[in-house]
Amino acid sequence: MLGTILALATLQSLSLELFFVVSLIGFLVITELTAPLNIQPRWRHRLKWIILVGLLVFGYIVIRRILAILPPGVL
């Protein structure tokens, strides 16, 4: 997460939405890369709820961005 903040600050595009999206992508990648092959510990089953909440927030961000791009009166 600190690397994300530093990278976005270096690129001068630091915003809360972009930070969340990049952090969510990183979290999903790390979750997949550290997944055990044969057995799953109990605590890994709880990760699906964190991922679900993250994807819902991501969907909200995408919808907000789409509505900001659309011209007024389309909806």
Secondary structure, DSSP 8 states (H G I E B T S, - for coil): -HHHHHHHHHTT---HHHHHHHHHHHHHHHHHHT--SS---HHHHTHHHHHHHHHHHHHHHHHHHHHHHS-TT--
